Amino acid sequence: MYATADTRAFTRIRLQLPTPRLQLGGNFVLLEEKKAGQMKLFVYIRIELSEQTGMVTNLVKGSENTGVGHVLANKGGQAISFTLNGTTSFCFVNSHLAAHEGKCDKRNSNIQEIFEGLANTGRFGNKNLDIAQYDHTFWFGDMNYRTALPEISDKKLKHKVVTDWVAEKNYAEIAAHDELGREVREGRILTGFHSAPPNFRPTFKVKRGEGVEYNMKRTPSYCDRVLWHSAPRHENNIICSEFTSCEGFITSDHKPVRAQFAVTPSPVMEIIEHVAPGESIFPQIKFSNLKGRDLHRADGPGFKSDPYVVFLCNPPNLIPEEQRKITTKSITQTLNPDWVDEPFFSLRARNYEELEKGSFTLLIMDRDWAVTGGADDTMGNVTLALRDICKAGDTEEGIFTFEEPVIRYGEKIGTLSGTIEVNTPGPSGVVPFKHSARCSTTVAAGANLGCKCVVM
């Protein structure tokens, strides 16, 4: 696949995109495009893949303008998502954010608006999550984040400091002062996204023409970026093999960037319909001691929320259908809930090698008690990989504890902690999973570790 975007003048599109055979070697065809004013996103796919029936499914597109009134399409984001070969889901987001130095907060706000606006279209998966719910999400474009040197007020001196670093090829020092990297590290935006370190000169603001000469009115900065996010169970299935700038591009005050990735198809979990030989039940996990702290004020400043937890399993059919609607009860008027619910789930997988392909997302929602039937609001979520949870299957106690930041539209807001009692195969394979090793069919023993033998 190949994705390209433009947020600048139409001349760039005219030069690059009507000749994909020249640019891409002739092996690609256009899969989908999304345009909003001068912002454009194009996704290409190899010809041999495009000719296979059912190779691309769940293809959707959408956009969110962040210009005046959310109508003016000079700033904002466009997204295209799809599933490839029935196994691996992708989402590509192109964004053009607020310009100028000193506007970091505005750029952050733009990203939040794009996250929420795309979710509100209802097209991109579960609308209560966000575009990071895909196996792999790529976010790129003219993001306009600048080199931040707050200790230097003189613009000419700031320009000289950075251009001296450029002359020394000290790109790591420039990246260390990059606004975007700082905001991601501190959890204000795009939490969980990664970016490759730039080993090239800043891409903005340059004079149009051959070579790289910086405009004295702007501090040289890495405005043009490519970031990616992978679901926890798929983080090891992607490698960024190239990240570089296209300095031969001469018709803009930006030098475009490109990135190349190698992605291993997402593994398909084998779901079993009957328990393994010698076992009386499926592997199980039970949640308890769930506590939220400093959660998002879904009802606005001055108000508290009525949070409850929705348990989303991926893949959904790993758990029985009747367990896919399990939630905790709502705790009223609090941002620091302690839930007493102890839901358990049967995992229809044979061994750890299959279980490690899955995950649980704990989605925190705010109950809307309005008599008019208003929709519940998302307060954020935490995703836990079963490869981590089920490692506790090798321990005598069988206990997995966690405390994770709650992520809402890419921003860390509060934490969620809890305990998971684990009665599953572990990764060692030394001691095969035996249900009787951790509990029995008696009500007294079963009450301790969440065993549901009596009712299974």
C-alpha positions as a Python dict, from the first residue, in 0.01 Angstrom:
ca = {
    (1, 'M'): (0, 0, 0),
    (2, 'Y'): (99, 362, -44),
    (3, 'A'): (-60, 666, 119),
    (4, 'T'): (16, 1024, 25),
    (5, 'A'): (-124, 1355, 140),
    (6, 'D'): (-108, 1723, 59),
    (7, 'T'): (-201, 2023, 266),
    (8, 'R'): (-41, 2295, 56),
    (9, 'A'): (-84, 2439, -292),
    (10, 'F'): (-257, 2244, -566),
    (11, 'T'): (60, 2247, -774),
    (12, 'R'): (200, 1970, -557),
    (13, 'I'): (-95, 1747, -633),
    (14, 'R'): (-72, 1824, -1002),
    (15, 'L'): (293, 1731, -1011),
    (16, 'Q'): (271, 1413, -806),
    (17, 'L'): (-60, 1239, -817),
    (18, 'P'): (-190, 1218, -1175),
    (19, 'T'): (118, 1008, -1260),
    (20, 'P'): (116, 725, -1004),
    (21, 'R'): (290, 489, -1244),
    (22, 'L'): (580, 733, -1261),
    (23, 'Q'): (584, 803, -887),
    (24, 'L'): (510, 450, -762),
    (25, 'G'): (657, 238, -1040),
    (26, 'G'): (330, 153, -1212),
    (27, 'N'): (233, -126, -971),
    (28, 'F'): (-35, 69, -780),
    (29, 'V'): (-390, 187, -841),
    (30, 'L'): (-592, 439, -642),
    (31, 'L'): (-795, 268, -370),
    (32, 'E'): (-966, 573, -222),
    (33, 'E'): (-928, 948, -183),
    (34, 'K'): (-1066, 1214, 50),
    (35, 'K'): (-1051, 1586, -23),
    (36, 'A'): (-1143, 1889, 186),
    (37, 'G'): (-1047, 2218, 28),
    (38, 'Q'): (-673, 2209, -35),
    (39, 'M'): (-628, 1913, 203),
    (40, 'K'): (-614, 1582, 21),
    (41, 'L'): (-551, 1220, 116),
    (42, 'F'): (-490, 942, -136),
    (43, 'V'): (-441, 570, -65),
    (44, 'Y'): (-302, 342, -332),
    (45, 'I'): (-291, -37, -337),
    (46, 'R'): (-91, -283, -542),
    (47, 'I'): (-269, -386, -861),
    (48, 'E'): (-255, -758, -784),
    (49, 'L'): (-425, -698, -448),
    (50, 'S'): (-695, -476, -597),
    (51, 'E'): (-790, -755, -837),
    (52, 'Q'): (-859, -1009, -560),
    (53, 'T'): (-1224, -1025, -455),
    (54, 'G'): (-1269, -947, -86),
    (55, 'M'): (-910, -834, -35),
    (56, 'V'): (-1026, -489, 84),
    (57, 'T'): (-1330, -464, 312),
    (58, 'N'): (-1481, -210, 553),
    (59, 'L'): (-1353, 78, 338),
    (60, 'V'): (-1470, 412, 480),
    (61, 'K'): (-1359, 774, 466),
    (62, 'G'): (-1437, 1094, 652),
    (63, 'S'): (-1305, 1434, 749),
    (64, 'E'): (-1319, 1699, 1019),
    (65, 'N'): (-1251, 2063, 939),
    (66, 'T'): (-1101, 2271, 1219),
    (67, 'G'): (-1116, 2605, 1039),
    (68, 'V'): (-1369, 2876, 1122),
    (69, 'G'): (-1696, 2720, 1241),
    (70, 'H'): (-1566, 2373, 1156),
    (71, 'V'): (-1660, 2460, 798),
    (72, 'L'): (-1359, 2635, 649),
    (73, 'A'): (-1139, 2360, 505),
    (74, 'N'): (-801, 2527, 542),
    (75, 'K'): (-719, 2324, 854),
    (76, 'G'): (-836, 1983, 974),
    (77, 'G'): (-799, 1615, 900),
    (78, 'Q'): (-909, 1348, 656),
    (79, 'A'): (-915, 975, 721),
    (80, 'I'): (-944, 653, 522),
    (81, 'S'): (-971, 313, 691),
    (82, 'F'): (-1014, -44, 571),
    (83, 'T'): (-936, -407, 646),
    (84, 'L'): (-688, -596, 428),
    (85, 'N'): (-734, -964, 352),
    (86, 'G'): (-990, -1000, 630),
    (87, 'T'): (-726, -983, 905),
    (88, 'T'): (-541, -651, 933),
    (89, 'S'): (-712, -315, 981),
    (90, 'F'): (-555, 17, 885),
    (91, 'C'): (-645, 382, 928),
    (92, 'F'): (-464, 672, 757),
    (93, 'V'): (-512, 1028, 883),
    (94, 'N'): (-380, 1337, 706),
    (95, 'S'): (-385, 1660, 906),
    (96, 'H'): (-304, 2027, 857),
    (97, 'L'): (-290, 2203, 1193),
    (98, 'A'): (-276, 2562, 1316),
    (99, 'A'): (32, 2755, 1204),
    (100, 'H'): (281, 2993, 1370),
    (101, 'E'): (507, 2975, 1671),
    (102, 'G'): (340, 2999, 2010),
    (103, 'K'): (29, 2812, 1889),
    (104, 'C'): (109, 2470, 2033),
    (105, 'D'): (-211, 2459, 2238),
    (106, 'K'): (-414, 2541, 1929),
    (107, 'R'): (-249, 2257, 1739),
    (108, 'N'): (-329, 2022, 2026),
    (109, 'S'): (-688, 2142, 2015),
    (110, 'N'): (-701, 2074, 1640),
    (111, 'I'): (-594, 1715, 1700),
    (112, 'Q'): (-860, 1669, 1966),
    (113, 'E'): (-1122, 1808, 1726),
    (114, 'I'): (-1011, 1571, 1451),
    (115, 'F'): (-1023, 1271, 1686),
    (116, 'E'): (-1369, 1360, 1812),
    (117, 'G'): (-1505, 1472, 1477),
    (118, 'L'): (-1404, 1148, 1305),
    (119, 'A'): (-1552, 944, 1593),
    (120, 'N'): (-1878, 1134, 1571),
    (121, 'T'): (-1922, 1039, 1206),
    (122, 'G'): (-2001, 689, 1331),
    (123, 'R'): (-1808, 541, 1038),
    (124, 'F'): (-1480, 450, 1201),
    (125, 'G'): (-1538, 136, 1406),
    (126, 'N'): (-1677, 181, 1756),
    (127, 'K'): (-1771, 549, 1780),
    (128, 'N'): (-1701, 549, 2156),
    (129, 'L'): (-1337, 469, 2092),
    (130, 'D'): (-1125, 659, 1840),
    (131, 'I'): (-918, 602, 1527),
    (132, 'A'): (-644, 437, 1735),
    (133, 'Q'): (-871, 130, 1767),
    (134, 'Y'): (-736, -12, 1440),
    (135, 'D'): (-454, -264, 1422),
    (136, 'H'): (-235, 11, 1276),
    (137, 'T'): (-312, 383, 1252),
    (138, 'F'): (-91, 632, 1066),
    (139, 'W'): (-115, 1007, 1133),
    (140, 'F'): (80, 1245, 910),
    (141, 'G'): (85, 1578, 732),
    (142, 'D'): (185, 1938, 790),
    (143, 'M'): (132, 1931, 1164),
    (144, 'N'): (309, 2265, 1212),
    (145, 'Y'): (472, 2184, 1549),
    (146, 'R'): (783, 2397, 1598),
    (147, 'T'): (1127, 2385, 1753),
    (148, 'A'): (1068, 2522, 2104),
    (149, 'L'): (1345, 2729, 2265),
    (150, 'P'): (1154, 2924, 2530),
    (151, 'E'): (1472, 3040, 2700),
    (152, 'I'): (1565, 3240, 2387),
    (153, 'S'): (1339, 3537, 2313),
    (154, 'D'): (1542, 3692, 2029),
    (155, 'K'): (1417, 3543, 1701),
    (156, 'K'): (1744, 3598, 1515),
    (157, 'L'): (1942, 3426, 1790),
    (158, 'K'): (1694, 3139, 1798),
    (159, 'H'): (1729, 3101, 1421),
    (160, 'K'): (2109, 3098, 1450),
    (161, 'V'): (2112, 2838, 1727),
    (162, 'V'): (1902, 2598, 1521),
    (163, 'T'): (2084, 2658, 1192),
    (164, 'D'): (2413, 2594, 1373),
    (165, 'W'): (2273, 2258, 1485),
    (166, 'V'): (2171, 2194, 1123),
    (167, 'A'): (2523, 2273, 1002),
    (168, 'E'): (2662, 2029, 1261),
    (169, 'K'): (2404, 1767, 1158),
    (170, 'N'): (2297, 1763, 1521),
    (171, 'Y'): (1944, 1662, 1432),
    (172, 'A'): (1894, 1485, 1765),
    (173, 'E'): (1932, 1818, 1949),
    (174, 'I'): (1672, 1980, 1727),
    (175, 'A'): (1434, 1687, 1782),
    (176, 'A'): (1490, 1714, 2158),
    (177, 'H'): (1334, 2063, 2142),
    (178, 'D'): (1048, 1957, 1917),
    (179, 'E'): (700, 2057, 2043),
    (180, 'L'): (527, 1750, 1903),
    (181, 'G'): (763, 1505, 2072),
    (182, 'R'): (718, 1687, 2402),
    (183, 'E'): (339, 1692, 2381),
    (184, 'V'): (323, 1320, 2299),
    (185, 'R'): (562, 1228, 2581),
    (186, 'E'): (361, 1427, 2832),
    (187, 'G'): (35, 1262, 2725),
    (188, 'R'): (-144, 1571, 2596),
    (189, 'I'): (-191, 1440, 2241),
    (190, 'L'): (-149, 1122, 2036),
    (191, 'T'): (-66, 907, 2338),
    (192, 'G'): (69, 570, 2226),
    (193, 'F'): (180, 700, 1887),
    (194, 'H'): (541, 662, 1776),
    (195, 'S'): (764, 856, 1540),
    (196, 'A'): (1102, 767, 1394),
    (197, 'P'): (1386, 1005, 1487),
    (198, 'P'): (1459, 1247, 1201),
    (199, 'N'): (1805, 1206, 1054),
    (200, 'F'): (1765, 1494, 813),
    (201, 'R'): (1737, 1871, 812),
    (202, 'P'): (1420, 2044, 938),
    (203, 'T'): (1155, 2066, 670),
    (204, 'F'): (1028, 2421, 733),
    (205, 'K'): (1053, 2708, 654),
    (206, 'V'): (1264, 2690, 338),
    (207, 'K'): (1299, 2913, 38),
    (208, 'R'): (1149, 2768, -277),
    (209, 'G'): (1407, 2627, -511),
    (210, 'E'): (1701, 2390, -517),
    (211, 'G'): (1877, 2296, -193),
    (212, 'V'): (1776, 2387, 160),
    (213, 'E'): (1793, 2752, 264),
    (214, 'Y'): (1589, 2865, 562),
    (215, 'N'): (1369, 3172, 576),
    (216, 'M'): (1500, 3408, 845),
    (217, 'K'): (1145, 3484, 966),
    (218, 'R'): (1084, 3132, 1104),
    (219, 'T'): (1278, 2899, 1332),
    (220, 'P'): (1369, 2584, 1132),
    (221, 'S'): (1133, 2308, 1248),
    (222, 'Y'): (1015, 1956, 1176),
    (223, 'C'): (663, 2062, 1076),
    (224, 'D'): (603, 1767, 843),
    (225, 'R'): (560, 1439, 1026),
    (226, 'V'): (461, 1073, 1015),
    (227, 'L'): (346, 893, 1332),
    (228, 'W'): (198, 552, 1386),
    (229, 'H'): (3, 364, 1652),
    (230, 'S'): (-46, -12, 1679),
    (231, 'A'): (-293, -195, 1899),
    (232, 'P'): (-113, -358, 2195),
    (233, 'R'): (-144, -706, 2051),
    (234, 'H'): (9, -593, 1720),
    (235, 'E'): (296, -367, 1830),
    (236, 'N'): (553, -626, 1722),
    (237, 'N'): (401, -662, 1376),
    (238, 'I'): (529, -332, 1234),
    (239, 'I'): (872, -188, 1157),
    (240, 'C'): (948, 162, 1028),
    (241, 'S'): (1225, 95, 778),
    (242, 'E'): (1263, 449, 641),
    (243, 'F'): (1185, 806, 743),
    (244, 'T'): (1337, 1081, 533),
    (245, 'S'): (1270, 1414, 365),
    (246, 'C'): (1233, 1483, -6),
    (247, 'E'): (1476, 1771, -45),
    (248, 'G'): (1451, 1760, -423),
    (249, 'F'): (1099, 1901, -401),
    (250, 'I'): (1133, 2271, -491),
    (251, 'T'): (787, 2430, -524),
    (252, 'S'): (692, 2474, -158),
    (253, 'D'): (827, 2634, 159),
    (254, 'H'): (811, 2282, 308),
    (255, 'K'): (1020, 1980, 219),
    (256, 'P'): (782, 1682, 216),
    (257, 'V'): (865, 1369, 414),
    (258, 'R'): (808, 1002, 346),
    (259, 'A'): (809, 691, 563),
    (260, 'Q'): (814, 324, 477),
    (261, 'F'): (684, 42, 696),
    (262, 'A'): (693, -336, 692),
    (263, 'V'): (372, -477, 840),
    (264, 'T'): (318, -841, 925),
    (265, 'P'): (-46, -946, 877),
    (266, 'S'): (-237, -967, 1202),
    (267, 'P'): (-265, -1329, 1319),
    (268, 'V'): (-608, -1489, 1330),
    (269, 'M'): (-705, -1650, 1659),
    (270, 'E'): (-842, -2002, 1650),
    (271, 'I'): (-1171, -1997, 1840),
    (272, 'I'): (-1280, -2331, 1988),
    (273, 'E'): (-1641, -2429, 2044),
    (274, 'H'): (-1570, -2698, 2306),
    (275, 'V'): (-1334, -2716, 2601),
    (276, 'A'): (-993, -2877, 2556),
    (277, 'P'): (-957, -3250, 2633),
    (278, 'G'): (-923, -3310, 3006),
    (279, 'E'): (-1072, -2970, 3100),
    (280, 'S'): (-1413, -2896, 3249),
    (281, 'I'): (-1435, -2531, 3143),
    (282, 'F'): (-1279, -2276, 2910),
    (283, 'P'): (-991, -2064, 3042),
    (284, 'Q'): (-1130, -1775, 3247),
    (285, 'I'): (-1040, -1432, 3381),
    (286, 'K'): (-1221, -1226, 3643),
    (287, 'F'): (-1194, -849, 3696),
    (288, 'S'): (-1216, -696, 4044),
    (289, 'N'): (-1110, -392, 4248),
    (290, 'L'): (-1162, -161, 3951),
    (291, 'K'): (-1087, 200, 4045),
    (292, 'G'): (-1092, 512, 3831),
    (293, 'R'): (-908, 825, 3939),
    (294, 'D'): (-927, 1184, 3811),
    (295, 'L'): (-1141, 1085, 3513),
    (296, 'H'): (-1272, 1315, 3238),
    (297, 'R'): (-1557, 1551, 3325),
    (298, 'A'): (-1794, 1430, 3057),
    (299, 'D'): (-2067, 1677, 3159),
    (300, 'G'): (-1838, 1982, 3148),
    (301, 'P'): (-1672, 2208, 3407),
    (302, 'G'): (-1837, 2213, 3748),
    (303, 'F'): (-2008, 1879, 3694),
    (304, 'K'): (-1915, 1525, 3781),
    (305, 'S'): (-2000, 1210, 3589),
    (306, 'D'): (-2175, 877, 3634),
    (307, 'P'): (-1908, 636, 3508),
    (308, 'Y'): (-1944, 269, 3425),
    (309, 'V'): (-1714, 25, 3243),
    (310, 'V'): (-1787, -160, 2919),
    (311, 'F'): (-1573, -467, 2849),
    (312, 'L'): (-1477, -505, 2483),
    (313, 'C'): (-1296, -822, 2379),
    (314, 'N'): (-1091, -840, 2060),
    (315, 'P'): (-1168, -1055, 1876),
    (316, 'P'): (-1528, -1032, 2004),
    (317, 'N'): (-1602, -1402, 1947),
    (318, 'L'): (-1327, -1506, 2191),
    (319, 'I'): (-1594, -1475, 2463),
    (320, 'P'): (-1947, -1619, 2449),
    (321, 'E'): (-2213, -1395, 2301),
    (322, 'E'): (-2397, -1354, 2631),
    (323, 'Q'): (-2082, -1205, 2787),
    (324, 'R'): (-2031, -939, 2521),
    (325, 'K'): (-2278, -698, 2680),
    (326, 'I'): (-2139, -713, 3033),
    (327, 'T'): (-2083, -378, 3205),
    (328, 'T'): (-2030, -258, 3558),
    (329, 'K'): (-2297, -58, 3735),
    (330, 'S'): (-2280, 322, 3717),
    (331, 'I'): (-2132, 510, 4012),
    (332, 'T'): (-2313, 842, 4035),
    (333, 'Q'): (-2160, 1187, 4058),
    (334, 'T'): (-1791, 1104, 4082),
    (335, 'L'): (-1466, 1122, 3889),
    (336, 'N'): (-1305, 871, 4127),
    (337, 'P'): (-1526, 562, 4111),
    (338, 'D'): (-1465, 234, 4296),
    (339, 'W'): (-1663, -39, 4124),
    (340, 'V'): (-1764, -344, 4327),
    (341, 'D'): (-1860, -550, 4020),
    (342, 'E'): (-1653, -862, 3953),
    (343, 'P'): (-1733, -973, 3597),
    (344, 'F'): (-1579, -1293, 3467),
    (345, 'F'): (-1520, -1402, 3108),
    (346, 'S'): (-1468, -1740, 2945),
    (347, 'L'): (-1197, -1736, 2680),
    (348, 'R'): (-1261, -1979, 2397),
    (349, 'A'): (-898, -2047, 2306),
    (350, 'R'): (-691, -2360, 2338),
    (351, 'N'): (-355, -2230, 2465),
    (352, 'Y'): (-143, -1926, 2544),
    (353, 'E'): (-20, -1901, 2184),
    (354, 'E'): (-377, -1831, 2077),
    (355, 'L'): (-471, -1614, 2375),
    (356, 'E'): (-179, -1376, 2318),
    (357, 'K'): (-342, -1270, 1990),
    (358, 'G'): (-627, -1103, 2180),
    (359, 'S'): (-694, -809, 2410),
    (360, 'F'): (-955, -647, 2633),
    (361, 'T'): (-1050, -280, 2609),
    (362, 'L'): (-1207, -132, 2919),
    (363, 'L'): (-1421, 154, 2792),
    (364, 'I'): (-1536, 403, 3056),
    (365, 'M'): (-1868, 569, 2976),
    (366, 'D'): (-2073, 841, 3147),
    (367, 'R'): (-2434, 738, 3198),
    (368, 'D'): (-2677, 998, 3068),
    (369, 'W'): (-2987, 983, 3287),
    (370, 'A'): (-3179, 1238, 3078),
    (371, 'V'): (-3541, 1144, 3030),
    (372, 'T'): (-3504, 1251, 2670),
    (373, 'G'): (-3279, 952, 2610),
    (374, 'G'): (-2951, 1135, 2556),
    (375, 'A'): (-2651, 931, 2446),
    (376, 'D'): (-2392, 821, 2701),
    (377, 'D'): (-2055, 995, 2662),
    (378, 'T'): (-1712, 839, 2636),
    (379, 'M'): (-1469, 914, 2920),
    (380, 'G'): (-1178, 723, 2771),
    (381, 'N'): (-1042, 369, 2763),
    (382, 'V'): (-760, 134, 2857),
    (383, 'T'): (-654, -161, 2642),
    (384, 'L'): (-483, -462, 2800),
    (385, 'A'): (-313, -732, 2593),
    (386, 'L'): (-400, -1090, 2687),
    (387, 'R'): (-35, -1182, 2630),
    (388, 'D'): (41, -980, 2945),
    (389, 'I'): (-264, -1083, 3146),
    (390, 'C'): (-225, -1455, 3082),
    (391, 'K'): (140, -1461, 3192),
    (392, 'A'): (-10, -1479, 3540),
    (393, 'G'): (-132, -1825, 3443),
    (394, 'D'): (220, -1947, 3518),
    (395, 'T'): (217, -1812, 3874),
    (396, 'E'): (85, -1985, 4182),
    (397, 'E'): (-145, -1694, 4270),
    (398, 'G'): (-276, -1637, 3920),
    (399, 'I'): (-311, -1262, 3979),
    (400, 'F'): (-249, -979, 3731),
    (401, 'T'): (-266, -621, 3857),
    (402, 'F'): (-266, -307, 3648),
    (403, 'E'): (-276, 71, 3672),
    (404, 'E'): (-289, 243, 3335),
    (405, 'P'): (-360, 592, 3203),
    (406, 'V'): (-706, 639, 3059),
    (407, 'I'): (-682, 766, 2701),
    (408, 'R'): (-954, 988, 2558),
    (409, 'Y'): (-904, 1103, 2198),
    (410, 'G'): (-529, 1065, 2235),
    (411, 'E'): (-502, 1251, 2567),
    (412, 'K'): (-421, 1100, 2905),
    (413, 'I'): (-701, 1185, 3148),
    (414, 'G'): (-693, 995, 3475),
    (415, 'T'): (-606, 634, 3552),
    (416, 'L'): (-777, 298, 3579),
    (417, 'S'): (-646, 26, 3808),
    (418, 'G'): (-764, -319, 3898),
    (419, 'T'): (-698, -685, 3958),
    (420, 'I'): (-751, -972, 3716),
    (421, 'E'): (-771, -1325, 3853),
    (422, 'V'): (-629, -1552, 3585),
    (423, 'N'): (-724, -1914, 3528),
    (424, 'T'): (-569, -1964, 3184),
    (425, 'P'): (-270, -2132, 3023),
    (426, 'G'): (55, -1940, 3074),
    (427, 'P'): (340, -1889, 2826),
    (428, 'S'): (586, -2141, 2975),
    (429, 'G'): (409, -2457, 2876),
    (430, 'V'): (593, -2628, 3162),
    (431, 'V'): (275, -2687, 3360),
    (432, 'P'): (-21, -2736, 3125),
    (433, 'F'): (-336, -2545, 3213),
    (434, 'K'): (-546, -2754, 3446),
    (435, 'H'): (-861, -2600, 3588),
    (436, 'S'): (-845, -2819, 3899),
    (437, 'A'): (-502, -2678, 3988),
    (438, 'R'): (-653, -2344, 4090),
    (439, 'C'): (-1004, -2417, 4208),
    (440, 'S'): (-1264, -2690, 4244),
    (441, 'T'): (-1629, -2729, 4163),
    (442, 'T'): (-1738, -2646, 4516),
    (443, 'V'): (-1916, -2319, 4575),
    (444, 'A'): (-1680, -2231, 4861),
    (445, 'A'): (-1363, -2273, 4654),
    (446, 'G'): (-1518, -2122, 4346),
    (447, 'A'): (-1613, -1807, 4531),
    (448, 'N'): (-1248, -1725, 4589),
    (449, 'L'): (-1112, -1730, 4236),
    (450, 'G'): (-1419, -1659, 4033),
    (451, 'C'): (-1471, -2018, 3926),
    (452, 'K'): (-1808, -2069, 3759),
    (453, 'C'): (-1788, -2447, 3724),
    (454, 'V'): (-2122, -2490, 3893),
    (455, 'V'): (-2301, -2296, 3622),
    (456, 'M'): (-2087, -2372, 3316),
}
